[in-house]
Amino acid sequence: MKILHKLNNSAAICTNSSSDSIIVIGKGITFGKKEGDEIDKSRIDKIYTNADQKITKLIEQIPDEYFEMATIIIRYAERKLEQPLADDAYFVISDHIEGIMYRYKHSISMPFGFMQEAELFYRKEFQVAEWILDYLDAALNVELPDDEIGFLTIDVVNLIGNNNGMNELKQIMEVVKEVEGEVNAAFPNLDKKSFSYKRFRTHLQYYAYRFVSNQEYHDQNIKFDFDQEFITNTKQLIKNINNKLKEKYGHSMDKLEQKYLLLHLQRLIYSDN
C-alpha cells in the first residue's frame, strides 16, 4: 500500500491492491514518509474506501496535533466501550479539540447544564469523557474546565449511534421538571434540600429516562404498602401529571410507574414529617 498524497502525520491517500484511491488513518503512520513510500498496514486504524475531496479537505484543515490526539482518543474510546465509533469520529473529535482550545485561549465559559444527568444515564461514555479531558490537559499542558466533560460525553454518545444525545438529555430534564412541578404544587412544604428529596429527585430522573426511552419498569417484586389517606390525597396529582405528559409527549405513566412514583413520594412525605 503506497502513499499517493500525505495529508498529515496520521493520514494519507494511498492505493490499495486494486489500484483504488483510499484514505488511511493511524497514529503517526506517515511520519517521516513521502509519496511513493509503503504504509505499515499493522498501524492503520481506519480506512475510507472512497478518497473524495470532501474528506481530504476536512483532514487537511485540521491541525496535525489535534488530529493525532483524535486518533489516540478514538483508539481508547473504542477499547473501553468495546464498540467502534462512527466514521466521522476523527473529524468530530478533532473539531471539538479545536473548539475547546479556542474557548480556553479566549477565556470563553460554556457551562454544561446536565452534568449529573450525563453521568447518571451515560456512565461509560462519561468515564471515557473524563479520561479524554485528563489526556488533553496533559498533552496540551492546560487545565480545562470540567464542563467540557459533559460536552465530550455527548460527542461519545452520538458517535456510538445515539445521534440525539443532547436532545434526549434535555427532554429527560423537561419530564423531570413537569412531574416535579406538579408534586411541589400538591405538596408545597417539601424540604428540597433534604436527603430524602434528593433521593426522590433521582428516582424522577430515572423515571424520566425510561419515559423518554419508551422503557417500562420491570421489577414486579416491589412491595407497595400505601397509606389509604395518602392514596386519596394523591389521586388528583397523578391525574394532573398524566394529563400534562399525555398532552406534551403523547403518552402517560403506566400503572406500575404510577405506583413506584407514589411509593417514593410517600417515603419522602413521611420522612419530612
C-alpha positions in Angstrom: 0.0 0.0 0.0 1.8 3.1 -1.3 1.3 6.8 -0.4 -0.1 8.9 -3.2 -0.5 12.0 -1.1 0.4 12.7 2.5 -2.4 14.6 4.3 -0.7 14.8 7.7 1.4 12.7 10.0 -1.5 10.4 10.7 -3.4 10.3 7.4 -2.7 9.7 3.7 -4.3 9.0 0.4 -3.0 5.6 -0.7 -3.6 2.9 -3.4 -4.9 -0.5 -2.4 -4.3 -3.8 -4.2 -6.9 -2.9 -6.8 -5.2 0.5 -7.5 -8.1 2.3 -6.0 -7.5 5.5 -4.1 -8.3 5.2 -0.4 -7.7 7.2 2.8 -5.9 5.5 5.6 -5.6 6.8 9.2 -3.4 5.7 12.1 -1.4 7.5 14.7 1.9 8.7 13.1 1.7 6.3 10.2 3.1 8.8 7.7 5.6 10.5 10.0 9.0 10.7 8.1 7.4 9.2 4.9 6.9 10.7 1.5 4.9 10.0 -1.6 5.7 6.5 -3.0 6.6 5.0 0.4 4.9 2.0 1.7 2.4 2.2 4.7 2.7 -0.1 7.6 -0.7 -1.9 7.4 -0.5 -3.0 11.0 -0.7 0.6 12.2 -3.8 1.5 10.3 -6.9 2.3 12.5 -9.3 3.4 9.8 -9.7 3.1 6.1 -12.0 5.3 4.0 -12.5 3.4 0.7 -13.7 6.5 -1.1 -11.0 9.2 -1.1 -13.3 12.0 -2.1 -12.3 15.7 -1.9 -14.6 16.5 0.9 -12.9 14.1 3.3 -9.5 15.1 2.1 -10.2 18.8 2.7 -11.6 18.1 6.1 -8.4 16.3 7.1 -6.1 18.9 5.6 -7.9 21.7 7.5 -7.4 20.0 10.9 -4.1 20.9 12.8 -1.8 17.8 12.8 -1.5 17.9 16.6 -5.3 17.8 17.1 -5.8 15.1 14.5 -3.2 12.8 16.1 -4.8 13.4 19.5 -8.1 12.3 18.0 -6.6 9.1 16.8 -5.4 8.3 20.3 -8.8 9.2 21.8 -10.7 7.1 19.4 -8.5 4.1 19.9 -9.0 4.4 23.7 -12.8 5.0 23.5 -13.4 2.0 21.2 -11.4 -0.2 23.5 -13.2 1.0 26.7 -16.7 0.9 25.1 -16.0 -2.3 23.2 -17.6 -1.0 20.0 -16.5 1.2 17.0 -17.2 4.9 16.8 -18.9 6.4 13.7 -16.9 7.1 10.6 -16.8 10.8 11.2 -15.3 10.4 14.7 -11.9 11.8 13.6 -13.5 15.0 12.4 -15.9 15.4 15.2 -13.3 14.9 18.0 -10.6 16.9 16.2 -13.1 19.8 15.7 -14.1 19.5 19.3 -10.5 19.7 20.5 -10.0 22.8 18.3 -13.2 24.4 19.8 -12.1 23.6 23.3 -8.7 25.2 22.8 -10.3 28.3 21.2 -12.5 28.7 24.2 -9.6 28.2 26.6 -7.3 30.7 24.9 -10.1 33.3 24.7 -11.4 32.6 28.3 -14.8 31.8 26.9 -17.0 30.0 29.5 -19.6 27.5 28.2 -21.4 25.8 31.1 -22.9 22.3 30.7 -26.2 22.2 32.5 -26.8 18.5 32.6 -23.6 17.1 34.2 -25.3 15.0 36.8 -27.7 13.6 34.2 -25.0 12.8 31.7 -23.1 10.9 34.4 -26.2 9.1 35.6 -27.5 7.9 32.2 -24.3 7.7 30.1 -21.9 6.3 32.8 -19.5 4.6 30.5 -19.4 7.4 28.0 -19.0 9.9 30.8 -16.0 7.9 32.1 -14.4 8.0 28.7 -15.0 11.8 28.5 -13.3 12.2 31.9 -10.3 10.3 30.5 -10.3 12.5 27.4 -10.2 15.7 29.5 -7.3 14.4 31.6 -5.5 13.4 28.4 -6.0 16.8 26.8 -4.9 18.6 30.0 -1.6 16.6 30.0 -1.0 16.6 26.2 -1.7 20.4 25.8 -0.4 21.5 29.2 -3.6 23.2 30.2 -6.3 22.9 32.8 -9.6 22.7 31.0 -13.0 23.2 32.8 -14.9 20.2 34.0 -17.9 21.3 31.9 -16.1 20.0 28.9 -16.6 16.5 30.2 -20.4 17.0 29.6 -19.9 18.1 26.0 -17.4 15.3 25.3 -19.9 12.8 26.8 -22.5 13.9 24.3 -19.9 13.6 21.5 -19.2 10.0 22.5 -22.9 9.2 22.9 -23.6 10.5 19.4 -20.6 8.7 17.9 -21.7 5.3 19.1 -25.1 5.6 17.4 -27.3 7.8 19.6 -27.4 10.9 17.4 -29.8 12.6 19.7 -27.8 12.6 22.9 -28.2 16.2 23.9 -31.8 16.4 22.9 -32.5 13.3 24.9 -30.9 14.8 28.0 -32.9 18.0 27.6 -36.2 16.0 27.2 -35.4 13.9 30.3 -35.0 17.1 32.3 -38.2 18.6 30.8 -40.1 15.5 32.1 -38.4 15.8 35.5 -39.4 19.5 35.6 -43.0 18.7 34.6 -43.5 16.0 37.2 -41.5 17.8 39.9 -43.6 20.9 39.4 -46.9 19.0 39.9 -45.5 17.3 43.0 -44.4 20.6 44.5 -47.7 22.3 43.7 -49.6 19.5 45.5 -47.1 19.4 48.4 -45.6 22.9 48.7 -43.9 22.4 52.0 -41.4 19.7 51.0 -37.8 20.3 52.1 -36.0 20.4 48.7 -32.6 20.4 50.5 -33.2 17.2 52.4 -31.5 13.9 51.5 -35.0 12.3 51.1 -35.9 14.9 48.4 -32.6 14.4 46.6 -33.3 10.6 46.6 -36.8 11.3 45.3 -35.5 13.5 42.5 -33.0 10.8 41.5 -36.0 8.5 41.1 -37.7 11.1 39.0 -34.6 11.3 36.7 -34.6 7.5 36.2 -38.3 7.5 35.6 -37.9 10.4 33.0 -35.1 8.4 31.3 -37.4 5.4 31.0 -40.3 7.6 29.8 -38.2 9.3 27.1 -36.7 6.0 26.0 -40.1 4.2 26.0 -38.9 1.7 28.5 -41.1 0.1 31.2 -40.1 -0.7 34.8 -39.9 -4.5 35.0 -39.4 -5.1 38.7 -42.5 -7.0 39.7 -41.3 -7.8 43.2 -41.8 -4.4 44.7 -44.0 -4.4 47.7 -46.4 -1.5 47.7 -47.7 -0.6 51.2 -49.6 2.6 50.8 -51.5 4.6 53.4 -55.1 4.9 52.2 -55.3 8.6 53.1 -52.2 9.2 51.1 -53.6 7.4 48.0 -56.8 9.5 48.3 -54.8 12.7 48.6 -52.6 12.0 45.6 -55.3 10.9 43.1 -55.6 14.3 41.6 -51.8 14.7 41.5 -51.4 11.5 39.4 -54.2 12.7 37.1 -52.6 16.1 36.6 -49.2 14.5 35.9 -50.7 12.1 33.4 -52.7 14.8 31.7 -49.6 17.0 31.3 -47.4 14.2 30.0 -50.1 13.0 27.6 -50.7 16.5 26.2 -47.0 17.2 25.8 -45.5 13.8 24.8 -48.4 11.7 23.6 -48.3 9.1 26.4 -48.6 9.0 30.2 -47.2 6.8 33.0 -48.1 3.2 33.1 -49.7 1.7 36.2 -46.5 0.3 37.7 -44.7 3.6 37.2 -47.5 5.4 38.9 -47.2 3.1 41.9 -43.5 3.4 42.0 -43.7 7.2 41.9 -46.2 7.2 44.7 -44.1 4.8 46.8 -41.1 7.2 46.6 -43.4 10.2 47.2 -44.9 8.6 50.3 -41.5 7.9 51.7 -40.5 11.5 51.0 -43.5 13.0 52.7 -43.4 10.7 55.8 -39.6 11.2 56.2 -40.0 15.0 56.0 -42.7 14.8 58.7 
